[in-house]
Amino acid sequence: MPSLTPHYASNSPWSISVNLTFNKAEDLLSYFYSSVQYNLHTAILFTWTDYKTIFLPITAFACATAPVQSLSSLFQCWIWIWLHLLLCNVSNQARSREEDAVNRPWRPLPSGRITESQAVALRWATVVLCVLWSSIYDQDLVLTTLGLVATTFIYDELGAASHIVGKNFCNIGGYASFEVGATTIIGATHAMDVVSVTAVVISGILIFTTIQAQDFPDVEGDKALGRMTFPIYAPEFSRAFTLFATIAWSMFLSWFWGVGPISTAVLMSFGAYVGMRYYLWRTLEADKKSYLIFNVWLMVAHVLPLHARTSVLAF
């Protein structure tokens, strides 16, 4: 007996149309997934070297200085820091292909993941994104973002990166912007009090006198670009000064924040170790490792304001 169920041939126009629609949808989804994965990887590569130099130290500073109130505020702080870190990194790397080809060939421009014109467009797109993101909170945070934008413009477009003093002043502006923004978001009142402002000012002076630590591993790349950094201008004195600075700052910060004798001894020993590394071990690999250890010391120095609020380091 013939079946009463309608039967459609596998090669009917309706079946072919459905198959084509599904295939197109799968292709679009696959393209979308690949595009998101590729661009997210590119963004991470832009920011990769500054997780230890900006992301973690600024997080430690904000958590200790505000201090942190909840996981939600910490997560919001991370998003704000990372977006602004992307802004700075894209701005800096958009015009430093030659330097990165020597020092960090895996970065997006020298590795060919993005063109220079695309990087410049992304640089200004991140400015808009960061301003909009800060506007979610308040006008003061927008001004903080605009301050960071001005700093990156002076550093990259106006050439302050090639001058010893100009570079250091821009680093102060950059770190201070990150610290103010992160502390504002992560705190309970979303405002800076006396402890927070004092900590930012001290941190700015600390950065100004120790930021050359990041330049020792990049000497060859900076020379290739014609930049004049402290280690290039004064190879011997810059290392001796770094040794003095890490010890002196460890002593001053321990005294200023009133931490206990054991905490003081630990910080001073750590600072002396960091400084001695820079002075005694001068190979490229040694300088890279020294800079990593320097950033750990910097994070420890940045959590000392917590003692002013909790006396947690009284031992």
PAZAPA-4460 file (N, C-alpha, C; in steps of 0.05 Angstrom, whole numbers, plus 32768, in hexadecimal, padded with zeros to 4 digits):
% residues 315
    n_x    n_y    n_z   ca_x   ca_y   ca_z    c_x    c_y    c_z   seq   type   mol
   8011   7FE8   8000   8000   8000   8000   8012   8019   8000     1      M     A
   800D   802C   7FF0   801E   8044   7FEE   801C   8054   8008     2      P     A
   8033   8060   8011   8033   8071   8029   8024   808B   8025     3      S     A
   8015   8093   803A   8007   80AC   8038   8018   80C4   8041     4      L     A
   8031   80BE   804C   8042   80D4   8055   804F   80E2   803E     5      T     A
   804E   80FC   803D   805A   810A   8027   8078   8104   8026     6      P     A
   8083   8102   800E   809F   80FB   800B   80AC   8110   7FF9     7      H     A
   80C3   811B   8004   80D1   812F   7FF4   80EB   8123   7FEB     8      Y     A
   80F1   8127   7FD3   810A   811C   7FC8   8121   812B   7FD5     9      A     A
   8138   811C   7FD9   814F   8128   7FE6   815B   813E   7FD5    10      S     A
   8156   813D   7FBB   8161   8151   7FAA   814C   8166   7FA1    11      N     A
   8136   8167   7FB0   8122   817A   7FA8   812B   8197   7FAD    12      S     A
   8120   81AB   7F9F   8128   81C7   7FA3   8126   81CF   7FC0    13      P     A
   8111   81C6   7FCE   810D   81CE   7FEA   8124   81C3   7FFB    14      W     A
   812B   81AA   7FF7   8141   819E   8007   815B   81AB   8002    15      S     A
   8161   81B1   7FE9   817A   81BE   7FE2   817C   81DA   7FEE    16      I     A
   8165   81E8   7FEE   8164   8203   7FFA   816A   8202   8018    17      S     A
   815E   81EF   8026   8162   81EC   8043   817F   81E5   8049    18      V     A
   818A   81D3   8039   81A7   81CB   803D   81B9   81E3   8039    19      N     A
   81B4   81F3   8024   81C5   820A   801F   81C3   821F   8035    20      L     A
   81AA   8222   8040   81A6   8235   8056   81B6   822C   806F    21      T     A
   81B5   8212   8075   81C4   8208   808C   81E2   820A   8088    22      F     A
   81EA   8204   8070   8207   8206   806A   8211   8223   806D    23      N     A
   8201   8236   8063   8208   8252   8065   8209   825B   8083    24      K     A
   81F6   8251   8092   81F5   8258   80AF   820E   824D   80BD    25      A     A
   8215   8234   80B6   822D   8228   80C3   8246   8237   80BB    26      E     A
   8248   823F   80A1   825F   824E   8098   8261   8269   80A6    27      D     A
   824A   8276   80AA   824A   8290   80B7   8252   828D   80D5    28      L     A
   8248   8279   80E2   824F   8274   80FE   826C   826D   8101    29      L     A
   8276   825D   80EE   8292   8255   80EF   82A4   826E   80EA    30      S     A
   829C   827F   80D7   82AC   8297   80D1   82AB   82AA   80E9    31      Y     A
   8293   82AD   80F5   8291   82BE   810D   82A2   82B5   8124    32      F     A
   82A2   829B   8129   82B2   828F   813F   82CF   8293   8139    33      Y     A
   82D8   828E   8121   82F4   8290   811A   82FD   82AE   811B    34      S     A
   82EB   82C0   8113   82F2   82DC   8113   82F5   82E6   8130    35      S     A
   82E2   82DE   8141   82E3   82E6   815E   82FC   82DB   816B    36      V     A
   8302   82C2   8166   8319   82B5   8171   8333   82C3   8168    37      Q     A
   8335   82C9   814E   834D   82D5   8143   8351   82F1   814F    38      Y     A
   833B   8301   8150   833E   831D   8159   8343   831E   8178    39      N     A
   8336   830B   8187   833B   830A   81A3   8358   8303   81A9    40      L     A
   8363   82F0   8199   837F   82E8   819C   8391   8300   8196    41      H     A
   838A   830F   8181   839A   8326   817A   839A   833B   8191    42      T     A
   8382   8340   819C   8380   8353   81B3   8391   834A   81CB    43      A     A
   8391   8330   81D0   83A0   8325   81E7   83BE   8328   81E1    44      I     A
   83C6   8324   81C8   83E3   8328   81C1   83EB   8345   81C4    45      L     A
   83DA   8357   81BE   83E0   8374   81C2   83E7   8379   81DF    46      F     A
   83D8   836D   81F1   83DA   8373   820E   83EC   8360   821D    47      T     A
   83F6   834B   8210   8402   8335   821E   8419   833C   8231    48      W     A
   842C   834D   8227   8443   8353   8237   843D   8365   824F    49      T     A
   8426   8371   8250   8420   8384   8266   840D   8379   827B    50      D     A
   8408   835F   827B   83F8   8354   8291   8409   8355   82AA    51      Y     A
   8423   8350   82A8   8434   8350   82BF   843D   836D   82C7    52      K     A
   843C   837F   82B4   8446   839B   82B9   8430   83AE   82BF    53      T     A
   8418   83AA   82B5   8402   83BD   82BA   83EA   83AF   82C7    54      I     A
   83E0   839A   82BB   83C7   838D   82C4   83C9   8384   82E1    55      F     A
   83DD   8374   82E7   83DF   8369   8302   83E8   837E   8317    56      L     A
   83FD   838E   8312   8403   83A3   8325   83ED   83B7   832B    57      P     A
   83DE   83BF   8316   83C8   83D2   831A   83B2   83C5   8329    58      I     A
   83AC   83AC   8323   8398   839D   8333   839F   839C   8350    59      T     A
   83B9   8395   8355   83C2   8393   8371   83C0   83AE   837F    60      A     A
   83C7   83C3   8371   83C6   83DE   837C   83A9   83E6   8383    61      F     A
   8397   83E1   8370   837B   83E9   8375   836E   83D8   838B    62      A     A
   8374   83BE   838B   8369   83AD   83A0   8372   83B5   83BC    63      C     A
   838B   83BE   83BE   8396   83C6   83D8   838F   83E2   83E0    64      A     A
   838D   83F4   83CD   8389   8410   83D2   836C   8417   83D6    65      T     A
   835A   840A   83C7   833D   8412   83C9   8330   840C   83E4    66      A     A
   8331   83F5   83EF   8339   83DB   83E4   8322   83CE   83D5    67      P     A
   8327   83B5   83CB   8312   83A7   83BB   82FA   83A1   83CD    68      V     A
   82E2   83A3   83C1   82C9   839F   83D1   82BB   8385   83C9    69      Q     A
   82BD   837D   83B1   82AE   8365   83A8   82BB   8359   838F    70      S     A
   82B3   8341   8389   82BC   8334   8370   82B2   8343   8358    71      L     A
   829A   834E   835A   828E   835D   8344   829E   8376   833D    72      S     A
   82A6   8385   8352   82B6   839D   834E   82D2   8396   8343    73      S     A
   82DD   837F   834C   82F7   8376   8342   82F5   836F   8324    74      L     A
   82E0   8361   831D   82DC   835A   8301   82D8   8373   82EF    75      F     A
   82C9   8386   82F9   82C5   839F   82EA   82E0   83AE   82E7    76      Q     A
   82F0   83AD   82FC   830A   83BA   82FC   831C   83AC   82E7    77      C     A
   831C   8392   82E5   832C   8383   82D2   8324   838B   82B5    78      W     A
   830A   838D   82B0   8301   8395   8295   830B   83B0   828E    79      I     A
   8308   83C3   82A1   8311   83DF   829C   832F   83E0   8297    80      W     A
   833E   83D2   82A7   835C   83D2   82A3   8363   83C6   8288    81      I     A
   8357   83AF   8281   835F   83A2   8268   8358   83B3   8250    82      W     A
   8340   83BF   8250   8339   83D0   8238   834C   83E7   8235    83      L     A
   8354   83F3   824B   8366   840A   824A   8383   8401   8244    84      H     A
   8389   83E9   824D   83A3   83DD   8246   83A4   83D8   8228    85      L     A
   838E   83CE   821C   838D   83CA   81FF   8390   83E5   81F1    86      L     A
   8384   83FA   81FB   8386   8415   81EF   83A4   841D   81EE    87      L     A
   83B2   841A   8204   83CE   8422   8205   83E0   8411   81F3    88      C     A
   83DB   83F7   81F4   83EC   83E4   81E5   83E9   83E7   81C7    89      N     A
   83D0   83EB   81BE   83CC   83EE   81A1   83D8   8409   8198    90      V     A
   83D5   841E   81A8   83E1   8438   81A2   83FF   8435   819F    91      S     A
   840C   8428   81B2   8429   8425   81B2   8433   8413   819C    92      N     A
   8425   83FD   8197   842F   83E9   8184   8428   83F0   8167    93      Q     A
   8415   8402   8163   840D   8409   8148   8423   8416   8138    94      A     A
   8437   8421   8146   844D   842F   8139   8468   8424   8141    95      R     A
   8469   840C   814C   8482   8401   8155   8488   83E5   814A    96      S     A
   8480   83E1   8130   8484   83C8   8123   84A2   83C1   8123    97      R     A
   84B4   83D4   811D   84D0   83CF   811B   84DC   83C5   8136    98      E     A
   84D4   83D3   814B   84DE   83CB   8166   84D4   83AF   816D    99      E     A
   84BA   83AA   8169   84AE   8391   8170   84B9   837A   815F   100      D     A
   84C1   8380   8146   84CD   836B   8135   84E7   8361   8142   101      A     A
   84F4   8372   8151   850D   836A   815F   8508   835D   817A   102      V     A
   84F7   836B   818A   84F3   8362   81A6   84DC   834E   81A9   103      N     A
   84C6   8352   819A   84AE   8341   819E   84A1   833C   8183   104      R     A
   84AD   832A   8173   84A3   8325   8158   8488   8318   8157   105      P     A
   847E   830E   816E   8464   8300   816F   844D   8313   8172   106      W     A
   8452   832D   8176   843D   8340   8179   842D   8343   815F   107      R     A
   8414   834D   8160   8402   834E   8149   840E   835B   8130   108      P     A
   841C   8371   8132   8426   837E   811A   843D   8370   810D   109      L     A
   8453   836A   811B   8469   835C   810E   8463   8340   8106   110      P     A
   844F   8333   8112   8448   8318   810B   8434   8317   80F4   111      S     A
   8429   832F   80EB   8418   8331   80D4   83FA   832C   80DB   112      G     A
   83F2   832B   80F4   83D6   8326   80FB   83C5   833F   80F5   113      R     A
   83D1   8356   80F4   83C2   836F   80EF   83D5   8383   80E1   114      I     A
   83C9   8393   80D0   83D9   83A7   80C1   83DC   83C0   80D2   115      T     A
   83EE   83D2   80CA   83F2   83EA   80D9   83DA   83FC   80D8   116      E     A
   83CD   83FE   80C0   83B5   840F   80BD   839F   8404   80CE   117      S     A
   839C   83EA   80D0   8388   83DE   80E1   838D   83E3   80FE   118      Q     A
   83A7   83E2   8106   83AF   83E8   8121   83A8   8405   8129   119      A     A
   83AD   8417   8117   83A7   8434   811C   8389   8438   811F   120      V     A
   837A   842B   810E   835D   842C   8111   8353   8420   812B   121      A     A
   835F   840A   8133   8358   83FD   814C   8360   840F   8164   122      L     A
   8376   841D   8161   8380   842F   8176   836B   8444   817D   123      R     A
   835F   8450   8169   834A   8464   816E   832F   8458   8175   124      W     A
   832A   8440   816C   8311   8433   8173   8312   842C   8191   125      A     A
   8329   8424   819B   832B   841E   81B8   8328   8437   81C9   126      T     A
   832F   844E   81BF   832B   8467   81CD   830D   846C   81D1   127      V     A
   82FE   8469   81BC   82E1   846C   81BE   82D5   8458   81D1   128      V     A
   82DE   843F   81CF   82D3   842A   81E0   82D9   8430   81FE   129      L     A
   82F1   8438   8203   82F9   843D   821F   82EA   8455   822B   130      C     A
   82E6   846A   821B   82D7   8481   8224   82BA   8479   822A   131      V     A
   82AE   846A   8218   8292   8461   821D   8291   844F   8235   132      L     A
   82A5   843D   8239   82A4   842B   8250   82A6   843B   826A   133      W     A
   82B8   844F   826B   82BB   845F   8283   82A2   846F   8289   134      S     A
   8294   8477   8274   827C   8488   8277   8266   8478   8285   135      S     A
   8268   845E   8286   8255   844D   8294   8256   8454   82B2   136      I     A
   826D   845B   82BC   8271   8460   82D9   826C   847E   82DF   137      Y     A
   827E   8490   82D8   8279   84AC   82DD   828B   84BE   82CC   138      D     A
   8287   84D8   82CE   8296   84EB   82BD   82B4   84EB   82C5   139      Q     A
   82BA   84E8   82DF   82D6   84E8   82E8   82E6   84D2   82DB   140      D     A
   82D9   84BB   82D8   82E7   84A4   82CC   82EC   84A9   82AE   141      L     A
   82D9   84B7   82A1   82DE   84BF   8285   82F6   84D1   8283   142      V     A
   82F9   84E4   8296   8310   84F6   8296   832A   84E6   829A   143      L     A
   8328   84D1   82AA   8340   84BF   82AF   8348   84B2   8294   144      T     A
   8334   84A8   8286   8339   849B   826C   8345   84AF   8258   145      T     A
   833A   84C7   8258   8344   84DC   8245   8361   84E4   824D   146      L     A
   8367   84E3   8267   8382   84E8   826F   8395   84D3   8265   147      G     A
   838D   84BA   8265   839D   84A5   825B   83A0   84A7   823D   148      L     A
   838B   84AF   822F   838C   84B3   8212   83A0   84C9   820B   149      V     A
   839F   84DF   821A   83B2   84F5   8216   83CF   84EB   821A   150      A     A
   83D3   84DB   822F   83EE   84D1   8235   83F8   84BF   821E   151      T     A
   83E7   84AD   8214   83F0   849C   81FE   83F5   84AC   81E5   152      T     A
   83E6   84C1   81E0   83EA   84D2   81C9   8405   84E0   81CB   153      F     A
   840B   84EB   81E2   8425   84F9   81E6   843C   84E4   81E3   154      I     A
   8438   84CD   81EE   844D   84B8   81EE   8452   84AD   81D2   155      Y     A
   843D   84A7   81C3   8440   849A   81A9   8440   84AE   8192   156      D     A
   842C   84BF   8190   842A   84D0   8178   843D   84E8   817A   157      E     A
   8442   84F2   8192   8454   850A   8195   8470   8502   819B   158      L     A
   8476   84E8   819E   8491   84DF   81A0   849E   84E0   81BB   159      G     A
   848F   84E3   81D0   849B   84E3   81EB   84A9   84C9   81F2   160      A     A
   84A0   84B3   81E4   84AC   8499   81E9   84CA   8498   81E3   161      A     A
   84D3   84AB   81D3   84EF   84AB   81CA   8501   84BC   81DD   162      S     A
   84F5   84C8   81F1   8505   84D9   8203   8504   84CE   8220   163      H     A
   851A   84CF   822D   851C   84C3   8248   8508   84CF   825B   164      I     A
   8508   84E9   825E   84F7   84F6   8272   84DA   84F5   8269   165      V     A
   84D5   84FB   824F   84BA   84FA   8245   84AD   84DF   8248   166      G     A
   84BC   84CA   8243   84B2   84AF   8246   84AA   84AA   8263   167      K     A
   84BB   84B2   8276   84B6   84AD   8292   849D   84BD   829C   168      N     A
   849A   84D6   8293   8482   84E5   829A   8469   84D8   828F   169      F     A
   846A   84CE   8277   8453   84C1   826B   844C   84A7   827A   170      C     A
   8461   8499   8283   845C   8481   8293   844E   8488   82AD   171      N     A
   8456   849F   82B9   8447   84A8   82D1   842A   84AC   82CB   172      I     A
   8425   84BB   82B5   8409   84C1   82AD   83F9   84A8   82A8   173      G     A
   8406   8494   829A   83F9   847B   8294   83F2   846B   82AD   174      G     A
   8406   8467   82BE   8401   8458   82D6   83ED   8465   82E8   175      Y     A
   83EF   8480   82EB   83DC   848E   82FC   83C0   848C   82F2   176      A     A
   83BC   848D   82D8   83A1   848A   82CC   8396   846E   82D2   177      S     A
   83A6   845A   82CE   839D   843F   82D4   8396   843C   82F2   178      F     A
   83A7   8446   8303   83A3   8443   8320   838A   8452   8329   179      E     A
   8386   846A   831F   836E   8479   8327   8355   846B   831D   180      V     A
   8355   8463   8304   833D   8455   82F9   8337   843C   8307   181      G     A
   834B   842B   830B   8346   8411   8318   833E   8414   8335   182      A     A
   834A   8427   8343   8343   842B   835F   8327   8436   8362   183      T     A
   8320   8448   834F   8305   8454   8350   82F0   843E   834C   184      T     A
   82F4   842C   8339   82E0   8418   8333   82DE   8403   8349   185      I     A
   82F4   83FB   8354   82F4   83E5   8367   82EC   83EC   8383   186      I     A
   82ED   8406   838A   82E6   840E   83A5   82C9   8410   83AB   187      G     A
   82C2   8413   83C4   82A5   8413   83CC   8298   842D   83C5   188      A     A
   82A7   8444   83C6   829B   845E   83C2   829F   8469   83A5   189      T     A
   82B0   845A   8396   82B8   8464   837B   82C3   8480   837B   190      H     A
   82D3   8485   8390   82E0   849F   8393   82FC   849B   83A0   191      A     A
   830E   84AE   839B   8329   84AD   83A6   832A   84BC   83C0   192      M     A
   8334   84AE   83D5   8338   84BC   83EF   8355   84C3   83F3   193      D     A
   835D   84CB   840A   8378   84D4   8410   838C   84BE   840B   194      V     A
   8386   84A6   8415   8398   848F   8412   839C   8489   83F5   195      V     A
   8387   8489   83E5   8388   8482   83C9   8399   8497   83BA   196      S     A
   8393   84B0   83BE   83A2   84C5   83B0   83C0   84C5   83B8   197      V     A
   83C5   84C1   83D1   83E1   84BF   83DA   83EF   84A8   83CD   198      T     A
   83E2   8491   83CC   83EE   8479   83BF   83F3   847D   83A2   199      A     A
   83E1   848B   8394   83E6   8491   8377   83FD   84A3   8373   200      V     A
   8400   84B8   8383   8416   84CB   8381   8431   84BC   8386   201      V     A
   8432   84AD   839B   844B   849E   83A1   8451   848A   838B   202      I     A
   843D   847D   8381   8441   846A   836B   844C   8478   8352   203      S     A
   8442   8490   834D   844C   849E   8335   846A   84A5   8337   204      G     A
   8472   84AD   834F   848F   84B3   8353   849F   8499   8352   205      I     A
   8494   8484   835D   84A2   846A   835C   84A6   8461   833F   206      L     A
   8491   8463   832F   8493   845C   8313   84A7   846D   8304   207      I     A
   84A7   8487   830A   84B9   8499   82FC   84D6   8492   8301   208      F     A
   84DD   8488   8319   84F8   8482   8320   8501   8465   831B   209      T     A
   84EE   8454   8314   84F5   8438   8310   84EC   842C   82F5   210      T     A
   84DF   843D   82E4   84D3   8432   82CB   84E8   8429   82B8   211      I     A
   8501   8431   82BB   8517   8428   82AA   851B   840A   82AC   212      Q     A
   850F   83FD   82C0   8511   83E0   82C3   8506   83D2   82AA   213      A     A
   84F2   83DE   829D   84E6   83D2   8286   84F6   83D6   826C   214      Q     A
   850A   83E9   826D   8519   83EF   8255   8532   83DE   8251   215      D     A
   853C   83D1   8267   8554   83C1   8264   8551   83AA   8250   216      F     A
   853A   839B   8250   8538   8386   823C   8533   8390   821F   217      P     A
   852C   83AA   821C   8524   83B4   8202   8539   83C6   81F5   218      D     A
   8552   83C5   81FF   8567   83D7   81F6   856B   83D5   81D8   219      V     A
   856D   83BD   81CD   8572   83BA   81B0   855B   83C4   81A0   220      E     A
   8543   83BF   81A8   852C   83C9   8199   8529   83E7   819A   221      G     A
   852F   83F3   81B1   852E   8410   81B4   8544   841D   81A3   222      D     A
   855B   8411   81A2   8570   841B   8191   8568   841B   8174   223      K     A
   855B   8405   816C   8552   8403   8150   853F   8419   8148   224      A     A
   852F   8422   815B   851B   8438   8156   8527   8453   815C   225      L     A
   853F   8455   8165   854B   846E   816C   8542   847B   8186   226      G     A
   8536   846B   8197   852D   8475   81B1   8544   8478   81C4   227      R     A
   8542   848C   81D5   8557   8490   81EA   854A   848A   8205   228      M     A
   8551   8473   8210   8548   846B   822B   855E   846D   823F   229      T     A
   8558   846C   8258   856B   846E   826E   8582   8459   826B   230      F     A
   857B   843F   8266   8590   842B   8263   85A2   8430   824B   231      P     A
   8598   843D   8236   85A8   8443   821E   85BA   845B   8224   232      I     A
   85AE   8470   8231   85BC   8488   8236   85D3   8484   824B   233      Y     A
   85CD   8474   8260   85E0   8470   8275   85E0   8453   827E   234      A     A
   85EC   8441   826E   85EA   8424   8273   85F3   841C   828F   235      P     A
   8608   8427   8299   8612   841F   82B4   8603   842D   82CA   236      E     A
   85FF   8447   82C8   85F2   8456   82DD   85D5   844E   82E0   237      F     A
   85C7   8448   82CA   85AB   8440   82CB   85A7   8426   82DC   238      S     A
   85BA   8414   82DA   85B9   83FB   82EA   85BF   8401   8308   239      R     A
   85D3   8412   830D   85D9   841A   8329   85C2   8429   8335   240      A     A
   85B5   843B   8325   859F   844A   8330   8587   8438   8336   241      F     A
   8582   8424   8325   856C   8411   832A   8571   8402   8343   242      T     A
   8589   83FA   8348   8590   83EC   8361   858A   83FE   8379   243      L     A
   8593   8417   8378   858E   842A   838E   8570   842F   8391   244      F     A
   8561   8433   837B   8545   843A   837C   8534   8424   8388   245      A     A
   8538   840B   8381   8528   83F5   838C   852C   83F2   83AA   246      T     A
   8545   83F6   83B3   854A   83F4   83D0   853F   840C   83DF   247      I     A
   8543   8424   83D4   8539   843D   83E0   851B   843D   83E2   248      A     A
   850E   8435   83CC   84F1   8435   83CC   84E6   8420   83E0   249      W     A
   84F3   8409   83E2   84EA   83F5   83F5   84EB   83FF   8411   250      S     A
   8500   840E   8417   8504   841A   8432   84EF   8430   8437   251      M     A
   84EC   8442   8423   84D9   8458   8427   84BC   844F   8429   252      F     A
   84B4   843D   8417   8498   8433   8418   8492   8425   8432   253      L     A
   84A5   8415   843C   84A0   8407   8455   849C   841B   846C   254      S     A
   84AD   8430   846C   84AA   8445   8480   8490   8455   847D   255      W     A
   848A   845D   8464   8473   846F   8460   8459   8462   8467   256      F     A
   8456   8449   845F   843D   843B   8464   843D   842D   8480   257      W     A
   8453   842F   848E   8454   8425   84AA   8452   8407   84AD   258      G     A
   845C   83F8   849B   845A   83DB   849E   846E   83D1   84B3   259      V     A
   846A   83B8   84BC   8479   83AD   84D2   8496   83A6   84CA   260      G     A
   84A7   839E   84DE   84C3   8399   84D8   84C8   8381   84C5   261      P     A
   84B9   836C   84C8   84BD   8355   84B7   84B5   835C   849A   262      I     A
   849E   836A   8497   8495   8372   847C   84AA   8385   8470   263      S     A
   84B5   8397   8480   84CA   83A9   8476   84E2   839A   846C   264      T     A
   84EB   8386   847C   8503   8377   8475   84FE   8367   845C   265      A     A
   84E6   835C   8459   84E0   834C   8441   84E0   835E   8428   266      V     A
   84D3   8376   842A   84D2   8388   8413   84EE   8392   840B   267      L     A
   84FE   839A   841F   8518   83A4   841A   852B   838F   840E   268      M     A
   8528   8376   8418   8538   8360   840C   8530   835B   83EF   269      S     A
   8516   835C   83EA   850C   8358   83CF   8515   836E   83BD   270      F     A
   8514   8387   83C6   851D   839E   83B6   853A   839C   83B0   271      G     A
   854A   8394   83C4   8567   8391   83C0   856D   837B   83AB   272      A     A
   855E   8365   83AD   8562   834F   839A   855C   8358   837D   273      Y     A
   8546   8367   837A   853E   8371   835F   8554   8383   8354   274      V     A
   855D   8396   8365   8572   83A8   835C   858C   839B   8356   275      G     A
   8594   8387   8366   85AD   8379   8361   85AC   8369   8347   276      M     A
   8594   835E   8341   8591   8350   8328   8598   8362   8310   277      R     A
   858C   8379   8310   8591   838C   82FA   85AE   8394   82F9   278      Y     A
   85BB   8397   8310   85D6   83A1   8310   85EA   838B   8309   279      Y     A
   85E6   8372   8311   85F9   835D   830E   85F5   834C   82F5   280      L     A
   85DC   8347   82EE   85D5   8335   82D8   85CA   8345   82C0   281      W     A
   85DA   8346   82AA   85D4   835A   8296   85CE   834E   827A   282      R     A
   85C9   8335   8278   85C2   8329   825E   85A5   832F   8258   283      T     A
   859E   832B   823F   8582   8330   8237   856E   831F   8247   284      L     A
   8575   8305   8249   8563   82F3   8258   8562   82FA   8275   285      E     A
   8578   8303   8281   8579   830B   829D   8568   8324   82A1   286      A     A
   856A   8337   828E   855A   834F   8290   853C   834A   828E   287      D     A
   8535   8337   827D   8518   832F   827A   850E   8323   8294   288      K     A
   851E   8312   82A0   8515   8306   82B9   8515   831A   82D0   289      K     A
   8529   832C   82D0   852A   8341   82E4   8511   8353   82E2   290      S     A
   8508   8359   82CA   84F1   836A   82C7   84D8   835C   82D1   291      Y     A
   84D6   8342   82CD   84C0   8333   82D8   84C0   8334   82F7   292      L     A
   84D7   8330   8303   84D9   8331   8320   84D4   834E   832A   293      I     A
   84DD   8362   831B   84D8   837D   8322   84BA   8383   8325   294      F     A
   84AA   8377   8312   848E   837C   8313   8481   836F   832B   295      N     A
   848C   8358   8334   8482   834C   834D   8488   835F   8364   296      V     A
   84A0   836A   8365   84A7   837D   837A   8495   8396   8379   297      W     A
   848F   839F   8361   847D   83B6   835D   8461   83B0   8368   298      L     A
   8457   8397   8363   843D   8390   836E   843D   8390   838C   299      M     A
   8453   8385   8398   8455   8386   83B5   8455   83A2   83C0   300      V     A
   8464   83B4   83B3   8465   83D0   83BB   8449   83DD   83B8   301      A     A
   843A   83D4   83A5   8420   83E0   83A0   840A   83D7   83B3   302      H     A
   840F   83C1   83C2   83FA   83B8   83D5   83FF   83C4   83F1   303      V     A
   8415   83D3   83F5   841B   83DE   8410   8405   83F1   841A   304      L     A
   83F8   8401   8408   83E3   8413   8413   83CD   8404   8422   305      P     A
   83CA   83EA   841D   83B6   83DA   842B   83BB   83DB   8449   306      L     A
   83D4   83DE   8451   83DB   83DF   846E   83CF   83F8   847B   307      H     A
   83CD   840E   846B   83C1   8426   8476   83A4   8423   847E   308      A     A
   8397   8410   8472   837B   840B   8477   8375   83F4   848A   309      R     A
   8387   83E0   848A   8381   83C7   8499   8397   83BF   84AD   310      T     A
   83AF   83CC   84AC   83C6   83C4   84BD   83CD   83A7   84B9   311      S     A
   83C9   839D   84A1   83CD   8380   849C   83EB   8379   849B   312      V     A
   83FD   838D   8497   8419   8388   8495   8429   8392   84AE   313      L     A
   841C   8390   84C5   8428   839A   84DE   843E   8388   84E8   314      A     A
   8440   8370   84DE   8454   835D   84E9   8470   8364   84DE   315      F     A
***
